[in-house]
Amino acid sequence: MASNNFEITSDRGLRPIEGARILGIGKSTFDRWAKTKSDFPRGIKLSARVVIYMESDLKAWLAKHNAA
């Protein structure tokens, strides 16, 4: 019998307002950073009007910038 080695993670998709809270910034700043910072995590477009950001990507980006 084959052994499946995989890990289930609980990474959440966050709307921009929730992502802004994680980063400790306002939504307008979050939107601006998403458009202008080349290393900012990319959103995942779910529909024409819905974009989510992975919580783990935002936290990793924040940790990287807090360490600098």
N, CA, C and O atoms as a CHARMM CRD file, in Angstrom:
* protein
*
  272
    1    1 MET  N      0.84300  -1.18700   0.00000 PROA 1      0.00000
    2    1 MET  CA     0.00000   0.00000   0.00000 PROA 1      0.00000
    3    1 MET  C      0.88400   1.24400   0.00000 PROA 1      0.00000
    4    1 MET  O      1.83100   1.34800   0.77900 PROA 1      0.00000
    5    2 ALA  N      0.57000   2.15500  -0.85800 PROA 2      0.00000
    6    2 ALA  CA     1.35100   3.38300  -0.98600 PROA 2      0.00000
    7    2 ALA  C      1.09500   4.30100   0.19800 PROA 2      0.00000
    8    2 ALA  O     -0.01500   4.37500   0.72400 PROA 2      0.00000
    9    3 SER  N      2.13200   4.98600   0.59500 PROA 3      0.00000
   10    3 SER  CA     2.02000   5.94200   1.69500 PROA 3      0.00000
   11    3 SER  C      1.92400   7.34700   1.11400 PROA 3      0.00000
   12    3 SER  O      2.79500   7.77700   0.35700 PROA 3      0.00000
   13    4 ASN  N      0.89000   8.03600   1.46300 PROA 4      0.00000
   14    4 ASN  CA     0.72400   9.42400   1.01800 PROA 4      0.00000
   15    4 ASN  C      1.20500  10.34500   2.11200 PROA 4      0.00000
   16    4 ASN  O      0.62000  10.40700   3.19300 PROA 4      0.00000
   17    5 ASN  N      2.26800  11.05400   1.82700 PROA 5      0.00000
   18    5 ASN  CA     2.80100  12.01500   2.78500 PROA 5      0.00000
   19    5 ASN  C      2.39700  13.41200   2.33600 PROA 5      0.00000
   20    5 ASN  O      2.96500  13.95500   1.38900 PROA 5      0.00000
   21    6 PHE  N      1.43800  13.97600   3.00300 PROA 6      0.00000
   22    6 PHE  CA     1.03100  15.33200   2.70300 PROA 6      0.00000
   23    6 PHE  C      0.57100  15.99000   3.98700 PROA 6      0.00000
   24    6 PHE  O      0.19900  15.33400   4.96000 PROA 6      0.00000
   25    7 GLU  N      0.60900  17.28400   3.95300 PROA 7      0.00000
   26    7 GLU  CA     0.23900  18.06100   5.13100 PROA 7      0.00000
   27    7 GLU  C     -0.92900  18.95600   4.77100 PROA 7      0.00000
   28    7 GLU  O     -0.92900  19.60900   3.72700 PROA 7      0.00000
   29    8 ILE  N     -1.90800  18.97900   5.63000 PROA 8      0.00000
   30    8 ILE  CA    -3.04200  19.85900   5.43300 PROA 8      0.00000
   31    8 ILE  C     -2.75700  21.15000   6.18900 PROA 8      0.00000
   32    8 ILE  O     -2.49600  21.13800   7.39100 PROA 8      0.00000
   33    9 THR  N     -2.81000  22.24900   5.47200 PROA 9      0.00000
   34    9 THR  CA    -2.58000  23.53600   6.11800 PROA 9      0.00000
   35    9 THR  C     -3.90100  24.28100   6.22200 PROA 9      0.00000
   36    9 THR  O     -4.85300  23.99900   5.49400 PROA 9      0.00000
   37   10 SER  N     -3.93700  25.20900   7.11500 PROA 10     0.00000
   38   10 SER  CA    -5.16300  25.98300   7.31600 PROA 10     0.00000
   39   10 SER  C     -4.96500  27.42000   6.83100 PROA 10     0.00000
   40   10 SER  O     -5.41300  28.37000   7.47400 PROA 10     0.00000
   41   11 ASP  N     -4.29700  27.56200   5.70400 PROA 11     0.00000
   42   11 ASP  CA    -4.07900  28.88600   5.14300 PROA 11     0.00000
   43   11 ASP  C     -5.41200  29.44400   4.65600 PROA 11     0.00000
   44   11 ASP  O     -6.18700  28.75500   3.99300 PROA 11     0.00000
   45   12 ARG  N     -5.66000  30.69800   4.99700 PROA 12     0.00000
   46   12 ARG  CA    -6.94000  31.31300   4.63200 PROA 12     0.00000
   47   12 ARG  C     -6.74500  32.33600   3.53400 PROA 12     0.00000
   48   12 ARG  O     -5.70200  32.98200   3.43800 PROA 12     0.00000
   49   13 GLY  N     -7.75400  32.47000   2.71800 PROA 13     0.00000
   50   13 GLY  CA    -7.79500  33.54700   1.74100 PROA 13     0.00000
   51   13 GLY  C     -8.48000  34.74200   2.38700 PROA 13     0.00000
   52   13 GLY  O     -9.58300  34.61900   2.92100 PROA 13     0.00000
   53   14 LEU  N     -7.82800  35.89000   2.33800 PROA 14     0.00000
   54   14 LEU  CA    -8.35200  37.08800   2.99500 PROA 14     0.00000
   55   14 LEU  C     -8.72700  38.15400   1.97300 PROA 14     0.00000
   56   14 LEU  O     -8.02500  38.35400   0.98200 PROA 14     0.00000
   57   15 ARG  N     -9.82300  38.82400   2.22100 PROA 15     0.00000
   58   15 ARG  CA   -10.18900  39.99100   1.42100 PROA 15     0.00000
   59   15 ARG  C     -9.22600  41.12500   1.79300 PROA 15     0.00000
   60   15 ARG  O     -8.61500  41.07700   2.86000 PROA 15     0.00000
   61   16 PRO  N     -9.08000  42.13200   0.94400 PROA 16     0.00000
   62   16 PRO  CA    -8.12800  43.21200   1.21400 PROA 16     0.00000
   63   16 PRO  C     -8.29400  43.89000   2.57700 PROA 16     0.00000
   64   16 PRO  O     -7.29300  44.22600   3.21000 PROA 16     0.00000
   65   17 ILE  N     -9.50600  44.09700   3.03700 PROA 17     0.00000
   66   17 ILE  CA    -9.68900  44.75600   4.34500 PROA 17     0.00000
   67   17 ILE  C     -9.12700  43.89800   5.47700 PROA 17     0.00000
   68   17 ILE  O     -8.56100  44.42200   6.43700 PROA 17     0.00000
   69   18 GLU  N     -9.28600  42.56900   5.36300 PROA 18     0.00000
   70   18 GLU  CA    -8.72700  41.66700   6.38400 PROA 18     0.00000
   71   18 GLU  C     -7.20100  41.62800   6.28600 PROA 18     0.00000
   72   18 GLU  O     -6.50800  41.57800   7.30300 PROA 18     0.00000
   73   19 GLY  N     -6.68500  41.65000   5.05200 PROA 19     0.00000
   74   19 GLY  CA    -5.23600  41.68900   4.85900 PROA 19     0.00000
   75   19 GLY  C     -4.63300  42.95300   5.42500 PROA 19     0.00000
   76   19 GLY  O     -3.54800  42.92400   6.00600 PROA 19     0.00000
   77   20 ALA  N     -5.33600  44.07300   5.26000 PROA 20     0.00000
   78   20 ALA  CA    -4.86000  45.34400   5.81200 PROA 20     0.00000
   79   20 ALA  C     -4.76700  45.26300   7.33000 PROA 20     0.00000
   80   20 ALA  O     -3.81900  45.78000   7.92200 PROA 20     0.00000
   81   21 ARG  N     -5.73500  44.62400   7.95900 PROA 21     0.00000
   82   21 ARG  CA    -5.70000  44.46500   9.42300 PROA 21     0.00000
   83   21 ARG  C     -4.49300  43.64000   9.85800 PROA 21     0.00000
   84   21 ARG  O     -3.83100  43.97200  10.84100 PROA 21     0.00000
   85   22 ILE  N     -4.20600  42.56500   9.12500 PROA 22     0.00000
   86   22 ILE  CA    -3.04800  41.71400   9.43600 PROA 22     0.00000
   87   22 ILE  C     -1.75700  42.53600   9.38500 PROA 22     0.00000
   88   22 ILE  O     -0.87500  42.37700  10.22900 PROA 22     0.00000
   89   23 LEU  N     -1.65800  43.41800   8.38200 PROA 23     0.00000
   90   23 LEU  CA    -0.44800  44.21900   8.20500 PROA 23     0.00000
   91   23 LEU  C     -0.42900  45.47800   9.06800 PROA 23     0.00000
   92   23 LEU  O      0.60300  46.14000   9.17700 PROA 23     0.00000
   93   24 GLY  N     -1.55700  45.80800   9.67700 PROA 24     0.00000
   94   24 GLY  CA    -1.62100  46.99100  10.52900 PROA 24     0.00000
   95   24 GLY  C     -1.66900  48.28900   9.74500 PROA 24     0.00000
   96   24 GLY  O     -1.14100  49.31000  10.18700 PROA 24     0.00000
   97   25 ILE  N     -2.30800  48.24900   8.57200 PROA 25     0.00000
   98   25 ILE  CA    -2.41500  49.43100   7.71500 PROA 25     0.00000
   99   25 ILE  C     -3.86900  49.62200   7.29200 PROA 25     0.00000
  100   25 ILE  O     -4.71100  48.75600   7.52800 PROA 25     0.00000
  101   26 GLY  N     -4.15000  50.73600   6.67800 PROA 26     0.00000
  102   26 GLY  CA    -5.48700  50.99200   6.16100 PROA 26     0.00000
  103   26 GLY  C     -5.69200  50.30800   4.81500 PROA 26     0.00000
  104   26 GLY  O     -4.73400  49.90800   4.15400 PROA 26     0.00000
  105   27 LYS  N     -6.95200  50.18100   4.42300 PROA 27     0.00000
  106   27 LYS  CA    -7.26400  49.50400   3.16200 PROA 27     0.00000
  107   27 LYS  C     -6.71400  50.26100   1.96000 PROA 27     0.00000
  108   27 LYS  O     -6.25200  49.63900   1.00300 PROA 27     0.00000
  109   28 SER  N     -6.75400  51.58700   1.99000 PROA 28     0.00000
  110   28 SER  CA    -6.22900  52.34700   0.85100 PROA 28     0.00000
  111   28 SER  C     -4.71700  52.15000   0.70600 PROA 28     0.00000
  112   28 SER  O     -4.20600  52.07900  -0.41200 PROA 28     0.00000
  113   29 THR  N     -4.00500  52.06200   1.82900 PROA 29     0.00000
  114   29 THR  CA    -2.56800  51.78000   1.78300 PROA 29     0.00000
  115   29 THR  C     -2.33200  50.37500   1.24500 PROA 29     0.00000
  116   29 THR  O     -1.43600  50.16400   0.42800 PROA 29     0.00000
  117   30 PHE  N     -3.13100  49.41500   1.69900 PROA 30     0.00000
  118   30 PHE  CA    -3.02900  48.04300   1.21700 PROA 30     0.00000
  119   30 PHE  C     -3.21100  48.01300  -0.30700 PROA 30     0.00000
  120   30 PHE  O     -2.41800  47.39200  -1.01500 PROA 30     0.00000
  121   31 ASP  N     -4.23900  48.67600  -0.80100 PROA 31     0.00000
  122   31 ASP  CA    -4.50300  48.71500  -2.24200 PROA 31     0.00000
  123   31 ASP  C     -3.33800  49.34800  -3.00400 PROA 31     0.00000
  124   31 ASP  O     -2.94900  48.86700  -4.06900 PROA 31     0.00000
  125   32 ARG  N     -2.79000  50.42100  -2.45600 PROA 32     0.00000
  126   32 ARG  CA    -1.66900  51.10600  -3.11100 PROA 32     0.00000
  127   32 ARG  C     -0.43200  50.21200  -3.14700 PROA 32     0.00000
  128   32 ARG  O      0.23900  50.11600  -4.17500 PROA 32     0.00000
  129   33 TRP  N     -0.12900  49.55600  -2.01900 PROA 33     0.00000
  130   33 TRP  CA     1.02800  48.66500  -1.97300 PROA 33     0.00000
  131   33 TRP  C      0.85500  47.50800  -2.96200 PROA 33     0.00000
  132   33 TRP  O      1.80900  47.11600  -3.63300 PROA 33     0.00000
  133   34 ALA  N     -0.36100  46.96500  -3.05000 PROA 34     0.00000
  134   34 ALA  CA    -0.62700  45.85500  -3.97100 PROA 34     0.00000
  135   34 ALA  C     -0.35000  46.26400  -5.41700 PROA 34     0.00000
  136   34 ALA  O      0.05100  45.43600  -6.23500 PROA 34     0.00000
  137   35 LYS  N     -0.56400  47.53600  -5.72600 PROA 35     0.00000
  138   35 LYS  CA    -0.35500  48.02300  -7.09400 PROA 35     0.00000
  139   35 LYS  C      1.07300  48.48700  -7.35700 PROA 35     0.00000
  140   35 LYS  O      1.54300  48.41100  -8.49200 PROA 35     0.00000
  141   36 THR  N      1.77400  48.96800  -6.32600 PROA 36     0.00000
  142   36 THR  CA     3.06100  49.61900  -6.57600 PROA 36     0.00000
  143   36 THR  C      4.28700  48.86700  -6.07600 PROA 36     0.00000
  144   36 THR  O      5.38600  49.08700  -6.58700 PROA 36     0.00000
  145   37 LYS  N      4.13400  47.99500  -5.10200 PROA 37     0.00000
  146   37 LYS  CA     5.30100  47.27200  -4.56500 PROA 37     0.00000
  147   37 LYS  C      5.46800  45.95500  -5.31100 PROA 37     0.00000
  148   37 LYS  O      4.59400  45.08900  -5.26800 PROA 37     0.00000
  149   38 SER  N      6.59800  45.81400  -5.99600 PROA 38     0.00000
  150   38 SER  CA     6.79800  44.63300  -6.83700 PROA 38     0.00000
  151   38 SER  C      6.91600  43.34300  -6.03200 PROA 38     0.00000
  152   38 SER  O      6.63600  42.26400  -6.55700 PROA 38     0.00000
  153   39 ASP  N      7.32300  43.43500  -4.77100 PROA 39     0.00000
  154   39 ASP  CA     7.47200  42.21500  -3.96500 PROA 39     0.00000
  155   39 ASP  C      6.24800  41.92700  -3.08400 PROA 39     0.00000
  156   39 ASP  O      6.26400  40.99200  -2.28300 PROA 39     0.00000
  157   40 PHE  N      5.20000  42.72500  -3.23400 PROA 40     0.00000
  158   40 PHE  CA     3.98100  42.51000  -2.44400 PROA 40     0.00000
  159   40 PHE  C      3.28300  41.24800  -2.94300 PROA 40     0.00000
  160   40 PHE  O      3.25500  40.99600  -4.14800 PROA 40     0.00000
  161   41 PRO  N      2.71800  40.44900  -2.03100 PROA 41     0.00000
  162   41 PRO  CA     2.02900  39.21800  -2.46900 PROA 41     0.00000
  163   41 PRO  C      0.94100  39.50300  -3.49500 PROA 41     0.00000
  164   41 PRO  O      0.20100  40.48000  -3.38200 PROA 41     0.00000
  165   42 ARG  N      0.85800  38.64700  -4.48300 PROA 42     0.00000
  166   42 ARG  CA    -0.14100  38.78100  -5.53200 PROA 42     0.00000
  167   42 ARG  C     -1.47900  38.24200  -5.06200 PROA 42     0.00000
  168   42 ARG  O     -1.55300  37.21700  -4.38400 PROA 42     0.00000
  169   43 GLY  N     -2.51900  38.94200  -5.43000 PROA 43     0.00000
  170   43 GLY  CA    -3.86400  38.49800  -5.10700 PROA 43     0.00000
  171   43 GLY  C     -4.32300  37.40300  -6.05600 PROA 43     0.00000
  172   43 GLY  O     -3.76400  37.22700  -7.13900 PROA 43     0.00000
  173   44 ILE  N     -5.33500  36.67700  -5.64100 PROA 44     0.00000
  174   44 ILE  CA    -5.95000  35.64100  -6.45300 PROA 44     0.00000
  175   44 ILE  C     -7.33400  36.14100  -6.82300 PROA 44     0.00000
  176   44 ILE  O     -8.17800  36.35400  -5.95400 PROA 44     0.00000
  177   45 LYS  N     -7.56000  36.32400  -8.09100 PROA 45     0.00000
  178   45 LYS  CA    -8.82900  36.86000  -8.57000 PROA 45     0.00000
  179   45 LYS  C     -9.86500  35.74100  -8.63300 PROA 45     0.00000
  180   45 LYS  O     -9.71700  34.79700  -9.40800 PROA 45     0.00000
  181   46 LEU  N    -10.90700  35.84800  -7.82200 PROA 46     0.00000
  182   46 LEU  CA   -11.96300  34.85100  -7.80400 PROA 46     0.00000
  183   46 LEU  C    -13.08600  35.19100  -8.77500 PROA 46     0.00000
  184   46 LEU  O    -13.74200  34.29900  -9.31200 PROA 46     0.00000
  185   47 SER  N    -13.30300  36.47100  -8.99400 PROA 47     0.00000
  186   47 SER  CA   -14.30700  36.92700  -9.94800 PROA 47     0.00000
  187   47 SER  C    -13.92900  38.34700 -10.36300 PROA 47     0.00000
  188   47 SER  O    -12.88300  38.85900  -9.96600 PROA 47     0.00000
  189   48 ALA  N    -14.77100  38.96600 -11.14900 PROA 48     0.00000
  190   48 ALA  CA   -14.47500  40.31200 -11.62600 PROA 48     0.00000
  191   48 ALA  C    -14.29600  41.31800 -10.48300 PROA 48     0.00000
  192   48 ALA  O    -13.57300  42.30400 -10.62500 PROA 48     0.00000
  193   49 ARG  N    -14.95800  41.06200  -9.35300 PROA 49     0.00000
  194   49 ARG  CA   -14.91700  42.02600  -8.25100 PROA 49     0.00000
  195   49 ARG  C    -14.37900  41.46600  -6.94800 PROA 49     0.00000
  196   49 ARG  O    -14.41400  42.15100  -5.92600 PROA 49     0.00000
  197   50 VAL  N    -13.88300  40.23900  -6.96000 PROA 50     0.00000
  198   50 VAL  CA   -13.40900  39.62000  -5.71700 PROA 50     0.00000
  199   50 VAL  C    -11.96800  39.14700  -5.88000 PROA 50     0.00000
  200   50 VAL  O    -11.65600  38.33900  -6.75400 PROA 50     0.00000
  201   51 VAL  N    -11.09400  39.67200  -5.01200 PROA 51     0.00000
  202   51 VAL  CA    -9.69300  39.26800  -4.96200 PROA 51     0.00000
  203   51 VAL  C     -9.38500  38.87600  -3.52600 PROA 51     0.00000
  204   51 VAL  O     -9.80700  39.54600  -2.58400 PROA 51     0.00000
  205   52 ILE  N     -8.64300  37.77800  -3.36700 PROA 52     0.00000
  206   52 ILE  CA    -8.20900  37.37200  -2.03700 PROA 52     0.00000
  207   52 ILE  C     -6.68600  37.30900  -2.00400 PROA 52     0.00000
  208   52 ILE  O     -6.02900  37.19100  -3.03800 PROA 52     0.00000
  209   53 TYR  N     -6.15200  37.38900  -0.81300 PROA 53     0.00000
  210   53 TYR  CA    -4.71700  37.27900  -0.56600 PROA 53     0.00000
  211   53 TYR  C     -4.52900  36.18300   0.45900 PROA 53     0.00000
  212   53 TYR  O     -5.26400  36.11300   1.44400 PROA 53     0.00000
  213   54 MET  N     -3.54400  35.32300   0.23400 PROA 54     0.00000
  214   54 MET  CA    -3.31700  34.22600   1.16700 PROA 54     0.00000
  215   54 MET  C     -2.67800  34.77500   2.44400 PROA 54     0.00000
  216   54 MET  O     -1.70900  35.53300   2.39900 PROA 54     0.00000
  217   55 GLU  N     -3.24300  34.37500   3.57100 PROA 55     0.00000
  218   55 GLU  CA    -2.77500  34.85900   4.86700 PROA 55     0.00000
  219   55 GLU  C     -1.29500  34.54900   5.06700 PROA 55     0.00000
  220   55 GLU  O     -0.55000  35.39200   5.56800 PROA 55     0.00000
  221   56 SER  N     -0.86400  33.35600   4.68400 PROA 56     0.00000
  222   56 SER  CA     0.53900  32.96900   4.86900 PROA 56     0.00000
  223   56 SER  C      1.47100  33.85300   4.03900 PROA 56     0.00000
  224   56 SER  O      2.56400  34.19100   4.49300 PROA 56     0.00000
  225   57 ASP  N      1.05300  34.23100   2.82800 PROA 57     0.00000
  226   57 ASP  CA     1.87300  35.10800   1.98800 PROA 57     0.00000
  227   57 ASP  C      2.02400  36.48700   2.62700 PROA 57     0.00000
  228   57 ASP  O      3.11500  37.05700   2.63300 PROA 57     0.00000
  229   58 LEU  N      0.92900  37.01900   3.16300 PROA 58     0.00000
  230   58 LEU  CA     0.98400  38.34000   3.80200 PROA 58     0.00000
  231   58 LEU  C      1.85700  38.31200   5.04800 PROA 58     0.00000
  232   58 LEU  O      2.64500  39.22900   5.27900 PROA 58     0.00000
  233   59 LYS  N      1.72000  37.25700   5.85500 PROA 59     0.00000
  234   59 LYS  CA     2.53500  37.16500   7.08300 PROA 59     0.00000
  235   59 LYS  C      4.01100  36.98800   6.76000 PROA 59     0.00000
  236   59 LYS  O      4.86700  37.54800   7.44600 PROA 59     0.00000
  237   60 ALA  N      4.32000  36.21300   5.71800 PROA 60     0.00000
  238   60 ALA  CA     5.71900  36.03400   5.31100 PROA 60     0.00000
  239   60 ALA  C      6.29100  37.35200   4.79900 PROA 60     0.00000
  240   60 ALA  O      7.43400  37.69300   5.10600 PROA 60     0.00000
  241   61 TRP  N      5.50200  38.09500   4.02000 PROA 61     0.00000
  242   61 TRP  CA     5.95100  39.38800   3.50900 PROA 61     0.00000
  243   61 TRP  C      6.20600  40.35500   4.66900 PROA 61     0.00000
  244   61 TRP  O      7.20100  41.08000   4.67300 PROA 61     0.00000
  245   62 LEU  N      5.31000  40.35800   5.64000 PROA 62     0.00000
  246   62 LEU  CA     5.45500  41.24100   6.80500 PROA 62     0.00000
  247   62 LEU  C      6.70500  40.87800   7.59900 PROA 62     0.00000
  248   62 LEU  O      7.45500  41.76200   8.01100 PROA 62     0.00000
  249   63 ALA  N      6.93300  39.58700   7.81500 PROA 63     0.00000
  250   63 ALA  CA     8.12300  39.14100   8.56300 PROA 63     0.00000
  251   63 ALA  C      9.40200  39.54600   7.83500 PROA 63     0.00000
  252   63 ALA  O     10.37100  39.96900   8.46600 PROA 63     0.00000
  253   64 LYS  N      9.40500  39.41800   6.52200 PROA 64     0.00000
  254   64 LYS  CA    10.57400  39.78800   5.71900 PROA 64     0.00000
  255   64 LYS  C     10.87100  41.27900   5.84900 PROA 64     0.00000
  256   64 LYS  O     12.03000  41.67900   5.95300 PROA 64     0.00000
  257   65 HSD  N      9.82900  42.09200   5.84300 PROA 65     0.00000
  258   65 HSD  CA    10.03000  43.54600   5.90400 PROA 65     0.00000
  259   65 HSD  C     10.27900  44.03300   7.32500 PROA 65     0.00000
  260   65 HSD  O     10.91600  45.07100   7.50600 PROA 65     0.00000
  261   66 ASN  N      9.80400  43.32500   8.32800 PROA 66     0.00000
  262   66 ASN  CA    10.09800  43.70200   9.71300 PROA 66     0.00000
  263   66 ASN  C     11.53400  43.35100  10.07400 PROA 66     0.00000
  264   66 ASN  O     12.13200  43.99400  10.93700 PROA 66     0.00000
  265   67 ALA  N     12.09400  42.33400   9.42100 PROA 67     0.00000
  266   67 ALA  CA    13.46800  41.91300   9.69000 PROA 67     0.00000
  267   67 ALA  C     14.47600  42.87900   9.07500 PROA 67     0.00000
  268   67 ALA  O     15.61700  42.96400   9.52800 PROA 67     0.00000
  269   68 ALA  N     14.05800  43.59800   8.05400 PROA 68     0.00000
  270   68 ALA  CA    14.99200  44.50500   7.35400 PROA 68     0.00000
  271   68 ALA  C     15.26600  45.74700   8.15000 PROA 68     0.00000
  272   68 ALA  O     16.02600  46.60900   7.70700 PROA 68     0.00000
